[in-house]
Amino acid sequence: MSSPITNRLESVRRDLHRHPEPAWREFYTTSRLVEELREIGVDELAVGPDAYDPADRMAVPEENSLDQWLERARERGADDDLLEKMAGGNTGVVAVLDEGAGPSVGLRVDIDALFIEESTDETHLPEAEGFRSANDESMHACGHDAHMTWGLAVLETIKDREFEGTLTVFFQPAEEVSGGGHPMAKSEYCADLDHLFAVHVGLDHPTGEVVAGIERPLAMCHVESTFEGTSAHAGKNPNEGDNAMQALGTAIQNTYAIPRHSDGMTRVNIGRAEGGTASNVIADEVTVLGEARGETTALMEYMKEELVQTLRTSAAMHGCDSEVEIVSESPRADSDPELINVVADVARNVDGVEKVRPTADFGASEDATFLMKRVQEDGGSATYLIIGTDHPTSHHTPTFDVDERSLPIGVEVLTESVLSVSENV
């Protein structure tokens, strides 16, 4: 499986790790991916608005933030023509390898980073070996740098193998805010795929373990609400205010009192709140960020409706107006037994794989489910697999890292799975 990228998996992954960018601001990342894809020589490249309809995006940040990250990418040498195409936060790329008649296979990998400051502890490998994040406020703390590396390496490896069919790799932006799966799923590139593989590294599965398909991913939604009240002097005339901070307290308490549903697992959380100006001022505006999840899409919808109602009534109870926005959401989609069996059979013959688990509970949410459902509704099959990796701490922490021994394992499992479905037509 030797090729230019597979021979330098570590260096590609480390370069991507060093330049993390958050959702819809992956300007340098996309430019870097396009550079590699052009070297590979794929048959079609669709960047940003050529890959999806920008109107289908969710959780797009404010324009000033987009502009700041775009200029930072420009300063670091990102391609000016690509930056112009990506203006407004239209990041990400779809690459197509067309090798003639045969099945149409998709691979989805995500490309965004998190707003986490990476550790400077000398025992943290990226710090010790000089590839710690160059963007202090952002970090690849979930392994998306490994995912992108797999996407590139699989394309290059398949190009050099006997493959009949079409391979489409979705380098999807904005997974961490569940914003990018929806537009890519609605795009022409996701139409009529026979098979789709989505992949994640780690998730508490060690190096040498492969999970062929996840079970029970949670449907989820992100919610933002603003409470608008009336300010007043907190000492002299508090009775003249409509206290948005008090509405916040009611909202938090009542949110966690939402009854769980008897039909299955449900989750709800208020994760961030900000507002107010001073200790002696009745707060007139507070913003709340929350989420709801469910074992099924219907259960998530139940929790979402309850959360929205709770936020609105909490504001009204204290004389405040409220705006509630569904920032993003994703459905549940299950892995298909057909592809689970393919991945499991392949993985058992891959060097470095010591344990193959056909399925495992996911326990979290992923907007790859938009692409999975599109493929399944069109009559195809999909699976979301996990390539285990030893990581010193949990995902979404400042000291998260990927065991680079898992990189070639992921390339081979994914490549041989794609080849397997193309041969078994």
N, C-alpha and C positions, 0 to 999 in steps of 0.2 A: 504493500500500500504506500510505497515511497513516492513522494511528490514534493515540489518546492514548499508548499505550506505544511504538509504533514512532517516534513523534515525540520520545521521550525515552529512547531505548535506553541512551545513555551514563549518564544519571542513575540509571536503575533498576539497571543493572549496577554502578555505583559504590557505590550504597547497599548492595547485597548484598555487594559486596567488602569494605565497611567493617565488616561484622558477620559474620565467618566463625565457623562452629561445627563441631566435629569429629563423627565418626560417632555417630549415635543421640542427639546432643545438639543437634540443629538446631532448637531451640525457637523462638528469635526468628525464624530464617529461615522456618520453616513458617508462623508467625503472619504474617510479612510477605507471604509468597506468598498466603495466604488473603485477606489484605486486598486485594491486587491482583486476585485471581480473583473476589472478590465485586463489585468495580468492573466487571470485564469482563461479569459476568452469565452464568456458565456454568450448565448445567442441573443438575449434580450435583457436590457436593464431598464427598470422603471423607477424613477426617483420621486419621492414626495407626491405631488399632485398627479403625476403620471401613474402612480401605483394605486391610488384610491381617490375618492372624492373628499376634499378637505371639509366639506359640510357635514360629513359623517363622523368627524372626530368628536371625542368627548374629553372633558377635563383639560381644555387648552388654557395655558396660563396667560397672564396679562402681557400686553404687547411690549412693555418696557423690559420685562424679564427675557422675552424672546430676543429682543434686539441686543441686549447685553451679551447673551451667550453666542449669538451669531457673530458679533464683532470679536469676541474672544477666539472663536474658531478661525476667523479671518486672520487674526494676528498670529495664529499658530500654523498658518499655511494651508488652510482648507481651500479647495478649488473655488474660485470666484463665481464661475458659471453655475456650479452646483449650489452655492450659497444663494444666488439669485433665485434659483428654482425653489429652494427650501424656505424662502422668506415667509414670515408669518407662522413658522413652526411646522412646516410640512416636511418632516424628516422621515427617514426610513427608506428602504429600497427593496424591490422585488427582483430576483434574478432568475432567468429561465434558461434551462439547458434543453434544447430540442434535439433528440436523437432519433427522430422518425416515429414510425408506427409503433404503438405500444401503450401501456397504461400511463395515465397522468398522475404523478406522485407529487405531493407537497411536503415540505419540511418547514416548520415554523420555529424561529428562534427570536428572542427578544433582545433589545439593544440598549435600554435605558438604565440609568444608575439612580441612586438614592441620595437624598439630602442628609448625608451622614459624614462627619469629619473622620477621616481614616486615622487609625492609631499611628503614633510615632514611636511606640515602644520598640526597642531594638530587637526584641524577640519576634516581632511581626515580620514575616518574610518579605513582603513588599517594601517595608522600610529598610530592612537589612540589606536587600539586594537592589535597591534603587529604582523600584517601579511603583512606589506609593503614589497615590493620586496627586496630580499636579493642580487639581482644583480643590482647594481646601474644604469647600462646603459640600462636595459631592464625592461619592465613592461607589465602586462596584462591590456592594456588600451582599449581593445575592447570586453572583456567578454568571451574570449575563455576558461578561467578557469571555468566559468559557463557551457559552452558547454560540456567540458570534463566530468564534474560532472554529467550532464544529461545523457551522453552516458553510463557511468558506472551504474548509478541508473536504467536506463531503462533496461539494460541487466539483472541486478539482479532481478528487479521486474518481468520482463517477465518470467524469469526462474522459479519463484515461482507461476506463473499463468497458467491457462489452455490455452496454446498456441500451435497451430499445424502449423508447418512450420519451416522456417529457418530465423533467424534474424542475419544480418551481420552489425556490427558497424564499420565504418571507422573513426579511430582517425587520421585525416589527418594532416600532417605537411605542413608548408610553405604556408599557405593561404595568408598571408599579402603581399607576393611577387608573388602571383598567380603561385606558382611553384609545388605544391603538388597534385592538383586536376587531372592534366593530367595523371601522372603515375598510380594513383589509379583507374581512370576511365578505363584505358587500361588493368588493371589486370584481372585475372580470377575471382576475388571476385566480380567484378561489372558485370560479364556476366550473362545474363538471370534473372536479378532481376525483379520481378513483380511490385514492388513499391519501391520508394525511398523517404525518408524524409530528408531534410536538414533544419537546424535551426539556428537562431541567436537571441541573446538577445538584447532588447532595441531598438536601432535605432530610438530614439525619440518617441517611443510608451511607455506609462506609465505602471506601475505595474497594473495588472488586465485587460490589453488589449491583445488580441491575433489576429494576422493577419494570416489567414489560407494559404495564398499563395501570394508571391510577383508578381508584374507585371513590365515589362520593365526593367529588369536588363541590365546594359550597358556592351556590349562587350568591351574588353580593351586589350592594350598591353603596356609593359614596354620596353623602348628603351634606349640603352647606346651608346654614340658616343665619339670617341677620335679624336681630331684635332691635327695633328702633323705638326709643322712649322719649322722655323729656328730661333735660338736665335741670338741676336745682342745687342750691347750697345745702350740703348735707347736715350742717349744724343749724343754720338760721331758718330754713323753710323746706325741710325734706318732704313735707306733705304736698308740695307743688310739683314734685318730680314724678315721672313714670319710670320706674327703676328697671333698666334693661339687665343689670347685674342680678337683681332679684329674680327676674324672669329666667335668667340662665340657671340659677340655683334650682329653681323648680323644674326646669327642663331636664337637668342632669338627674335629679332624684327620680322624676317620673319616667325617664327613659329606661332606667334600670328596673323599674317596676312593671314594664310591659310584660304581660303573661307570655311565657313560652308556649309553643304550640304542641299539642299532643301527637300530631302526625309525624314529627321528626325533629331533628336538631335545628335550633335557631340561635342566632347571636345578634347582639346589638351593643354598640359602644359609642360614647362621646370621647373622641380622642384629642381634640384641641378646642380651646376657647380663648378668645382675646377681645379686649375692649376696655372702656373706661379711660379716664385721664388722670385722676388724682383721688386721694383718700377722702377729700372733703367735697367731692362732686358726685351727685347722683348720676350714674352712668346712663348716657342716652343712646349708646350703641354697643352691641356685643355681637361677635360672629362666632358661630359654633360649627365645628366639623364633626360629623358622625358617620356611622356606617351600620348597615343591617346585612345579615347573612342568613341563608337557609339551606337545609339539606337538599331541597328541591327549589326550582325557580318559583313555584307557587308559594312555598314557605317564605322565601325571601320577599316576595311581593306582600305577604301578610305583615312581616316585620317592617317593611318599608312604609306601608300605609299607617301602621301604628306609630312609627317614629315621626313621620310627617305630622300626623294629628297631634302627637304629644308636644312637638315643638310649637305648633301654632296655638294650641290651647294654653301652653305655659306662658307665651307672650301675651295673649289676650287677658289672662288672669291678672296681670300686673299693668294693664293699660297700654301695652306696647303693640306696635304693628310688627308683622313678621313676613319675611320672604324666605321661602324654602325652595332650594334648587337641587334636583337630582344631577349631580356632577358627572357621574358615570355609573355603569352597572355591567354585570356579566351574568350569563345564565349557567345552569349546570349542563354538562355534557359528559357522558360516560364513555370510557374506552371500549372499543368493539372487540369481542373475543377473537375474531378472525386475525386482527393485527396483533393482539396480545400474544397469540400463539406464534406468529411470525417472529416477533422480537425475542420471545423466550427461546425459541429453537436456535435462532442466530446467536444469541448471547452465550449459550452453553458451549459454543465452539470458539469463543473469542479469548485470546491470551489475556490473562490478568483478571478475568471474571471468575470469581470463586463461588458466588451464590446468585442464583436467578430466582426472583420472586415473580410469579405471574401477575399478581396484583397486590396493592397495598392502599390503605386509606390515605387520602391526601390531607384532609383536615383544614384546607385553606381554599383560596379562590384564585382563579386565573382567567384572563380574558382570551386565552387561546380557545376557550370553549365556544366563542363566537365562530371561529373558523371550523372547529370540530362539528358543530351543529349544522353549519352550511353544507359541509361535505356529506354528512349523514343524511340530511334532508334531500340532497341531490342523488342519493342512492349509493354513495361511497362509504368507506369505513375510515375510522380515525382512532388513534391511540395517543395518550400522553405518557411517555415513559420517563424514567428517572435513571440517570447514571450516577451511581454512588460516588462520593468523594469524602475523604477525611477532612473535616474543617475544624480548626481549633476552638471556635466559638460558634454560636448560632448565626443563621442568616440574619441580615439587617442589624449587625453589630459592627463597631469600629475595627474589630480584629478578625472579622471573617476573611477566610482565604480558601483557595481551591488547591487540593492536592493535584499537582500537575501530572501525576501518574494516571489520573483518570482521563486525561485529554485523548491519548491514542485509543483508549478503550471506547470512548464515546464515538470517535470517528469510525471505528470499525463496526460497532453495533449498528449505527445509523446507516452506514454505507451498505453493509450486507443486508440490512432489512429492506432498503430501497431496491437493491438488486433482486432480492428474493421475491418481492411482489411483482417485479417486472418479468421474472422468469415463469411465475406460476399463473399465467394467463389462460 
